[in-house]
């Protein structure tokens, strides 16, 4: 192998090219990039939406109460205020539900 050429067998079949000539996406790579962009922008779901319509009313109510209890916890309030810089203790985390 000559200098500046990357062995393409190490890359997925979505990329082609070399360091000297540059890289480009194959047709398959372009399709994957478009799907990824759609997921990242919220235009497409990564996984199929779980069958919420199949859940009974009691299950939705229990889930709603659980989410409400998490949202009213000190840990969630700290996270909402400071994001990833929040100083959430193990006690705060365990005391969430």
Long-range contacts (C-beta under 8 A, 24 or more apart in sequence): 66-97, 69-96, 69-97, 70-96, 70-97, 73-97
